[in-house]
């Protein structure tokens, strides 16, 4: 028996899973973020961790640190 898949089904009805195109185009993290659980500034490149800076040792300006903490905390 042959089963035909509906690749353009946006509701996900029947399979109970997210359609394939939504998984492929999920937003990836780029840039600096503040990770509240570890209290570190984390750099992401194409969704992967690049490096980390502990908030206590960050030498960047206080204004920049506060802006990242306010706008880009994860």
Secondary structure, 3 states (H helix, E strand, C coil): CCCCCCCCCCCCCCCCCCCHHHHHCCCCCCEEEEECCCCEEEEEECCEEEEEEEHHHCCCCHHHHHHHHHHCEC
